[in-house]
Amino acid sequence: KVYEAVTPRTKAVLAVHLFGRPLDWTALQSAVDPGIHLLEDAAGALGARWQGMPCGGLGAMGCLSFHPRKIVTTGEGGAVTTGDGELAAAIRRLRHHGLDPNADIASPSTNYRLADILCAVGLPQLRRLDELLAERARVAAGYAERLDGVVDLPGADEGDTHGWQAYVIRLDRREEAMNALRAEGIEVQIGTYALHHLSAYRDQGPFPCADAAFERALALPLHSRLTDAELDRVAEGIRRFA
Ligand SMILES: Cc1ncc(COP(=O)(O)O)c(C=O)c1O
């Protein structure tokens, strides 16, 4: 699909490690010409690893999100990752109105700074990242144990480490399950939206896979303090609609 979408005008491809699941980087690399920059949307993949290498560190640049539904949160905000010094300097300028170290603005930008106060909220979480990831992996394993063979379960490819930003299952009776579980006080969510169903992005052609994902995907509660009894309760609710 990526191969088909690339045209002579394509300068970069922005690929998503969705819900913390590392995408197949080799497949992506082989689908595009080496002159095209590969960028990573690692918004939900802090701590996830593709074949041992950190997501956000694979392409020319990556972005992380610190939104409340993410693994580390500062309420709002995010970060850009890159191993390229020139890009890093450019990003620092763009973050700060385009101002360079000589106090000149050669190319204007706006204010993309993450406030120091928010960094003070995020840094202690970053120091505990391994612990946070382990707890999320515990919850994911707990769901997998309870729902294996019942619904379509998420998982990483062999050799990859999932970051478990979200635990999104797929089931045909998603809508019924979502309404019933919510009525019982279990906060499940639509797993993912399909852009072409939203007014601003309509009429761009058929996207049957996005349709199916939108109709069937359900995000289960996922935070580091979920107990076994709570996992039992969610799984029991899901089983009724499988
Ligand atoms: C895959 C992905 N990309 C981008 C974003 C946007 O992140 P933010 O809300 O921090 O701009 C999100 C978060 O909702 C996300 O999950």
The ligand as a Tripos MOL2 file, in Angstrom:
@<TRIPOS>MOLECULE
LIG
   16    16     1     0     0
SMALL
NO_CHARGES

@<TRIPOS>ATOM
      1 C1         -0.7830    7.7790   16.7340 C.3       1 LIG1
      2 C2         -0.9990    9.1880   17.2200 C.ar      1 LIG1
      3 N1         -0.4810   10.2180   16.5290 N.ar      1 LIG1
      4 C3         -0.6480   11.4900   16.9360 C.ar      1 LIG1
      5 C4         -1.3550   11.7860   18.0760 C.ar      1 LIG1
      6 C5         -1.5340   13.2270   18.4600 C.3       1 LIG1
      7 O1         -0.7990   13.5370   19.5990 O.3       1 LIG1
      8 P1         -1.0440   14.9410   20.3200 P.3       1 LIG1
      9 O2         -2.4730   14.9480   20.7530 O.co2     1 LIG1
     10 O3         -0.0780   14.9810   21.4670 O.co2     1 LIG1
     11 O4         -0.7500   15.9850   19.2930 O.co2     1 LIG1
     12 C6         -1.8930   10.7640   18.8440 C.ar      1 LIG1
     13 C7         -2.6360   11.0470   20.0910 C.2       1 LIG1
     14 O5         -3.8120   11.1110   20.1820 O.2       1 LIG1
     15 C8         -1.7160    9.4230   18.4040 C.ar      1 LIG1
     16 O6         -2.2260    8.3950   19.1020 O.3       1 LIG1
@<TRIPOS>BOND
     1     1     2 1
     2     2     3 ar
     3     2    15 ar
     4     3     4 ar
     5     4     5 ar
     6     5     6 1
     7     5    12 ar
     8     6     7 1
     9     7     8 1
    10     8     9 2
    11     8    10 1
    12     8    11 1
    13    12    13 1
    14    12    15 ar
    15    13    14 2
    16    15    16 1
@<TRIPOS>SUBSTRUCTURE
     1 LIG1         1 GROUP 0 **** ****
